[in-house]
């Protein structure tokens, strides 16, 4: 028995040994297919048997039996992946795709989400990695040329500079045409002048998960009186269940000006000066050579720097996402910069199966040091003295920038005061123009499931912002002879904004059998906006020692303050119906009541209806395998633009009109300034949209096409009043205009596998037309000397004389304008023998015929390459700087072409004579083609994976931005508008701060 037992034991040990020898292990790394980041907490298993989880670095080790033929990988929010094993395979790396319902197939639609196949409106989505593909200060820059139907202009290249966004054209004349932005439920707006910091620059683009652009009335009407210009929904990154993940990103780069203007050198300038003034002031012009290059003095190589830390993680009850960011961008013009410190905290907590609470907090502190660029004036001297670029172009190259002690050398102290009226461009870099912005966006919400399918959500949102403007113009930049007791100016201005919003949202979702789906949404919201401003300004400082920090030292001081308040109450209902995932119908109605509206129009009604037919579900298409999806959409709705009305415009208003001297005592007086208009109401847009969505070849090729027609009525405009009324004008809802156009977007996946290649392109054609200005009283009205509003024409068209060369003799001069031999000649359009207003015609259109964008992404194993281009075609730019810098009136430098100016010996037919002594007539001489194609970004990256230790993934990359621009435009930058977000003065260049060309290197590290 004993021997039998030993024999049996040996057999067991032998069998166990053989079995142990046949067991094996497999190991590897699990990543996100899109981002390439490693995924901790992934369950790796043989179904029903062994299982393990990936560690913090995304790595796993799993022991297998000889019979195991496949391994399964699963993670919440990702598609489960099963991989067949090869014989003796020991290493297996896989990439998981996020579930379609969590990413591609679910879109944010405002007050909820929908599967993409259910959407009936025109909605475009942009992913986070596209937004931040190139270094951007705000989200609007990241959207540029990526979404059809959306035109975005970087009006100023200054750090944090102004951006204009137009969704399906400009929808107002005097009101705001910027879309409504909603960041995690918090409503904000974007506006400002050419030298202002964009409000969007206070939000860190790296915190954004996705952006949805609601373009048609069906999609945007749920926001009622604020949605006529479209809506941009911004969702920030939230925590995900799983192990805690830490990500670091850092990049550093150098920016340079992309182009300098070609100017006269010192010798050429001196020769011209002698001709203009006939005094031989410069005895030997040729000896002066090149002289001072003022553009080199104001432009610099400027660093750009970004540091980001993000932490993400959580369990099934609580998820958290935290980020910290530091961003610093120096401007390519000296002494201009933008610095932002920001943080974001998103928390979601599930108290029980019915109750969930959470918060989103975004905070930032930013500082902008700016310089004036792009003077909003046509006057020749104003171009030179009103902005740093104008002064740099016009500065005589024969003068000196600095004194021997290193301080700025005023021009009035050089050349015996000959150039007293010309400003040293370095003056503008010495003026303090600082804007400190503190901003906090807070969203608190609670969500309670009352019954299965019935959910109540309450949110409390606030946008709290404080701006402090510091300004000081020092004595040191003044000509010594001009300094007096009132010299030196300073100001401090505080602006406080408080926006509070409460929303109560009730949603009921149900299915009726297998065929019908219903979703009911009801909303009550109330919003309050408060604004306060306090300002003190002063002149007459003893010295520059305290700048604007001791305004009590000034001889003269003035104070002012203001306060406004407004309220908006809203009620909204929406029904979403679907039948067999084939037919969909959405009906929306919203009522908004605003304190800004007139007494007779306190409430507005904004309905919309839309439907979609997924033709792919029809039996006659079932067997066509090349078509993956085919959907026809149509919508019609009404939305409003309450942003066109400022508070109290419907009321009779009074203000200080200066005052009166009564009995040798100055008394402040108050008088009426505005007439009451109880009928004042919101601007109203009615929009029709017809769209087609097509996907082919297993979704590898997709198209989206839309036709839209939008008519906007009740536009705010000024109507003249009879003098007997006691008022000259009244603001009312008089004007109307339309936008209609076509949008096309296409995406293609060309290759998949180790080598991946995808491309995307979009194009927008929009036609804008003014239908009425003031109830038929006026047919046209000049906004500037060259910009016109005219019924039947697009907004902002240019109306000028037609340039016809140079008057070569007295006989060529047509009477009626200040024509001179050697000066500009303009055409007598109606051939009546005199030049007058009847000879001015529409000579240009600043609205492009179409805009477009193209991007491509390639990757091969660990390498990735992306490229992004954009452009416009057919838009005109009125380059009014040419009217100053090609006009030889003396004392300022000019463009290089003036070397070939008209003289009695050189009958040039373009550049006028130095003897005409006056301003050039307003003609299309300054009109140029503003079309351009710009390579916005090229990025090359390499990913290091399989690292040991705490590091799970590292990607390094280099990027070039604004590398080249193909254009015939002669100015600094064809993407320009001196008048920033204006709806009427479009496509005007008065030497605006140009965009920079930049080269950066960065690293992304995941732990």
C-alpha angles and dihedrals in degrees: 000000000000092000090047091052092050091048091051091047092051090051091052092049090048092049090047090049092050090046091049090050091054095051115094141181132231126198140176149123132287121212142178107259094220105037098027090225118143117252120225121198096035112152110232113191152149100236111262093000136055121010140173139163134239115255128234090285093052093253127135141182120200130183115222136199119229090252095055109110103169143028127214126213121197137171133165109267094019134094112258109247125204118193126194113226126230120223112280091000110163104171127051126171118184138181121216126211121220112247113269092234089056097048127001099025099044122069132180109245102175121278089022145352137273137196107258092240088059097054114113099177133070106271127161124195129205122191126226096249090056093051093054099035087113127028107275132172096210140018095252091064089054091053094052113129092348097099125054114233093028120104115193123184124192092215093186131023092209115123107276088005131170121287127190121208123193121183110200094344137307111315103186141043106204098006132078115284096185117115124249112260120208116192111190089329095316113122118221136162136215125221142124146124131284094273096041128105112249112245087225090063090074090068119079109235090206089068093062121104099184143342126217120194114206105205111166129060093253092059097040104034090086085077092053118186094023100047107075091102094049130260131259114203114202120194118191125212116279133195122273131208113260141062117336113271124200122197129187126191128183133171136171129188148163125239127203136178110267097214142012125206118245109242139175114277123228095271093049092044092050091050090052092048091054090052095048098047098027091216103111089231089162105056096190111019094173091062092062094071118183098339124189119345101213093185089061089053097053098037121072142175100260129198124227119199134182130180123182134180120186130181122191133173148096147153132261091285105038131031125182136189121186131175137178122195139186119189127178125176122177115203125242086237111073119259094018121113146140126218126185132184112188143167136189130198121184119178129178120185128182108208093183140330091291107034128062128170133183149154142217118203124180118179132176142172116198137176126200124191107192143182128210112260130167105028109218095228137095096209111117095226090045091058090055100041101030102069142024094244094047090050092048093051093046099040111116108249088216093069130082127245101209141033120233090265091058097253123129112278110225112223092227089067092056131074094017090295094303091136100041091129094054120083126223103240090221087069089075092054090053094055114097111233106163127165118191114192127190114186135172126182114194130184121180119181143173126196123196127185104217096179132350104294095008113102131174119200125186122189133184116199134183136181109196118183136169124186125191116192117199120190132174130164107194130223090231094075094055126096107260091236091055098054113109139151091286096051123120121046133210142169143182121202129184122197122185123191125187121180117179123184132179121189128185112194126187118189129183121187124183144153125223107209116314096306109051131062125184134187125182121192126187126183139188117183136172124190134186127191124191127184130186130180131186122180136177122185130182143183134192110059125180092221143335097262098108099027106195096335095092106040090162088075091065122102095223126037134176130184133199137173140179141182134195134181133187138175135203125193118191140189122188136178128185134181122196116190128182133182120200091326085286107090126035132183128186125187121186134179128177133180120200126189117193134186088217094064122091121268091257094049108040094138131049129194119217116184129176137178130190139170140188134200117201097208090184088075092061115105094237090064099041094092096047099097096182091069112074097174137357123182133171118204134190132176143169129186151139127245134172141226108215087161088078090071122070119206119283095013091124092055134077105261136199133194142170110286095193104269145252137267106235118176090344090305121114110226126188113237132202123208140170116278106169136034120229119254110187090179095061111130144163124292107256130213125195113195136187119195131184117184141177126202117195130180122183139185098020091319093303091123123037137173133192119191128178136181116197138180118192126181119189118199136177091043115178111253139154117255122194117242129205113264089240088072092067091236130085099210144007131209112231146147098272112125135073138185140172140222124195130169154130129260125196128183128175135185128187135184103206101175134015131186126051088342112051126184128174133167135193131190138174138183133189129197114190129175118197125193136176109230100180138356110191109355095294096304095111127035098189140004133190114233094183132358088279108021120085141189108208132170109248094023134091120266116276100013117168119244115188145133117283114251112233104179128264128325101248095185142006090260091065095056113106112206122241102068135051095274118165137176106274091021132106118292121210129198124260093226098186094037094231093136096249135082113231141130090295088070093059114099137171103279103168147021121210093198112096121237087227142346126211146180135197132189135176132190125196131177136176117188104300097356126085131184129186134179132187129192132178140173152154132235133206102011123132127221123205101217098197092173086077090065087062103033098044093046110092102210095134140247096067134071122251142205116285095251091071087077083082094052125150116274132160086263097043113047095194115177099210114038117059128234123267088232099065092085099199149081118286117252117259101259139140087270086102094046116111138174108260097192115131146166114210130190096218100179145003118181129183119190140179124198123212112204139170091048121167126234125021094334115093102171139007128185123186123191146171124212138191120200131196087001095167142352124206108209143128091222113121098206130087095271133003091210094078145127121170091195092056113204096005116139094206106037103057132160097017123145121198094159103291123191103279126229117258131239108228140188119197139176122203146173132211117199127188125194 
